């Protein structure tokens, strides 16, 4: 059940505010009695509520009287305070991430061969997006088709977003697709490519019908391969990420002539 304490008030502050809503303007002594907040604490509590602009006081009266701010206004102010706290916390975490990123990335990369795999729709998409986000120099995407269980609009938009982020950090992106796949992409994906990526000096798309399979080369050192379901042709079974510079070089050597022969795509 929701409580004023969820928005940052103490137990005594919440009790006093709710009591003031019931009693209307009243003195600290009377408020202590009706709210059951000890008299030795009541003034500290009221000062705290006044400091948060949740309570107003009538200083001209003797004894001094207090009144609660309207609930809608009070809740809005508490929410604004929480937003400010969250923004400050996020800023602090972003600074920590920036510091750690430089520290952790300064370590020498391990050149040993390594592979991992993801199985399932969500897992395969997450692995692909993760590896695109990790690119520092170059991304090569080869796409002969897509899986019917993937939402082309959602997945295409997410991939396009990662490619856009990659170009912004200086990564060269080359995308080679079949014409049929281009025609099947939702309008939203085409618009994103056209408005944000088309014409970018680090981004290029070409089409060819001489493609079989879907995979990606990242930084000339790893290959992300989409594995088809042997029992349901056309559906994705898994995604394999293989870190092997020698294998990646061989794959890129096969890709290069197909890229040269392909036709640039105009959006």
N, C-alpha and C positions, 0 to 999 in steps of 0.2 A: 504494500500500500504506500502511495506517495506521501512524503513528509517534508516539512520545511527544513528538516535537518539534511535532506538530500540536496538542498540548495545552499548548504553551508551554515545554517543557523545552529547554535547550540541548543541543548534541550531547554534551558532556561529562557533563551531568546525566543524560541518557538512558542513556548508556553505563555510568555508575557504578550507576544504579538497577538496570539489567538484570543487571549483574555481581553485585550484592549478592543478587539473587534466586537466583543460581546458587551462590554461595559460602557464603551464610549469614553469621552474624556474623563480622566480620574487622576488621583494623586498617587505618588509612589507608595505611600503607606497602604492605601486601600488596594492598590494593585498587588502588593506583596501578599496581602491577605487572600484575595480572590484567586490569584494564580498559584499560591503556595510556593512562591519563590522567597527564600529567606530575606529578611530585611537587610541583612548585611551584604547581600549580593544584588539587590534590586537596582541600585543606582548604577553599578557597573553594567548591568544588563541593559538598562535603558540608554545609557551613554553609547553602548555598542550599537543598539538599534538606531539611535539618532545618527551615529556616524555612517550608517549604511542607508540613511534617508528612508527608513521604514517607519519611523516614529517622529512626530512633531511635538514640541513642548510649548506650553504657554507660560513664558517666564514672568509675565506681568502679574499673574495671579499668585496669591499666597494662601496655602502652599501651592507649589508649582504643579501644573497638570500636564498630562500626556495624552496623546491621541494617535491611533494607528493610521498610517497612510492606507488609502484604498487598496484592496487586494490585487487588482489588476496592475496598478502602478508598482506596488511592492514586488510582485513576482517578476515583473519586467526588469526591475533594477537588479534583483538577485540573479536573473538569467544573464543580464549584461555583465555582471561581475564574474560569473562562471565562464563566459566567453573570453573575457580578458585574461582570466587565469589560464585557460586552455591555450590561448594564443601565446602567452608567455612561456608555457611549458613546451609547446611545440617548437618555439624558437630556440629554447635551450637544447632540446633534443636534436634539432637541425645543426646547431653548432657542434654538438658532440659527434654527430655523424660525419660532418665535414672534417673534423680533426682526425677521427679514426680512419676515415676513408684514405686520406693521404698516408697515414701511418701504415695501414694494412697493405695498401697497394705498392708500397715501397719494397716489399719483400720480393725476392727473385722468383719468377714463375717456375713451376715444376714442369719439366719437359717430358716426363715419363708418360707413356701411353696410358689412357684411362677412358673407360666408357661407362655410361649409365643409361637406364631406360625408364620410360614412363608408359604405363598401360591405362587405358581409359580416356574418355573424352576430355574431362577437365584437366587430368594430369598431363596429357600430351600437349594441350594448348599452353598450360603453365610452363612446361619445359621449353617449348619453342620461344615464348615471350621472354623467359629468363635469359636464354642464350642470346637473343637479339639485344637485350638490354646490356649484356656483358661486352658487346663488340666495342673495340677501340679504334680499329683502322678500316675494316672492310666487311661488308655483308654481301654475299651472293645468294640470291633466292632463285631456285628452279622449281616451278610449279606446273605439273602436267594436268593436275586435276585436284578436286577436293572431295571430302567425304560427305555423304548425304546426312550423316548424323550431326555435322557441324552446322551451326547457324552462320551462314556466309556473311550476313550483315554484321553480326556481333564480332565474330572472329576477324573478319576483314578489317573492321574499324580498329580493333585492338592491335592488329599487326601493323596497320598503317600508322597508328599512333607511335608504336615503337620505332618504326622506320623514320618517322619525322624527328623523333627525339635523337636518333642516331645521327642524322645529318646535321642536327644542331650542335652536336658535340664533335663534329669533324669526321664522321665515318662516311666512307664512300659506299653507296648502295646500288647494286645492280640486280634487277628483277627480270627474269626470263620466264614467260608464260606461254601456254598455248592460246590461240585465238579463242577457242571454245571456252576456256576458263575466263578470259576477259569478258566475253559476252554474258557469262552467267553471274558475274559480280553484281550485287545490288547497286542501285543508283547512289546510295549514301557513300559507299566505298569509292565509287568513281569520282564523286564530287570531292571527297577528301583528297584523293590523289591529285585531282586537277587543281584544286584551290591552294593546297599547301605544299605539294611535292613537285608537281609538274613544273619544269623549268629550273628547278634547283640544280646548281652546278655539281652537287654530289649525289644526285639521284637520276637514275635512268631505267626505263622499262623498254623491253623489246619482246616481240612475239615470234613464235615459230611453231610449226606442227611436228617438228622432229624432236619431241621430248617424250620420255618414258620415266615416270617416277617423280617424286617430290622430295627435295632435300635443300639444305642450306649450308653454305660454307661461311664460317665466322673467323675473321682475322687470319686466314690462311693456315690455321692450326687445328680447327675442329670442324667436324661435319655433323649436322643434325639431320637425320634421315627418317622420313615417314615410312612406316612399315604397314603394308596393306594386310587386311584380314584375309587369311587363306580360305576361310569358309564363306565369306561374304565379299566378293570382289567389289572394289570401289569404296569400301569402308576402311577406316583407319583402325589398325590393331594396336599399334604402339609407336612411340617416338624414341629413337636411339641417338644419344649424343656421344660421339666418338672424338676424343682428343688425341690426334695423331697427325703431326705436321706432314709426314711423308705421304700418308693416305690422302690428306687434304690437298696436297700438291698434285697428286695423281688425278683426283677428281676435278680440280680446277683446270688441269691440262685438257681433260675431256670437254670441259665446259667452254673453254676459250673459243674454239672454232665455231661452235654453235652460236655463240654470242655474236661473232663477226658476221655470220650469215643471216642472223635474225633481222627483222624489220623494226625500226624504232616505232614505238606506240605514241600516237598523238592523242591527247585528251580533248 
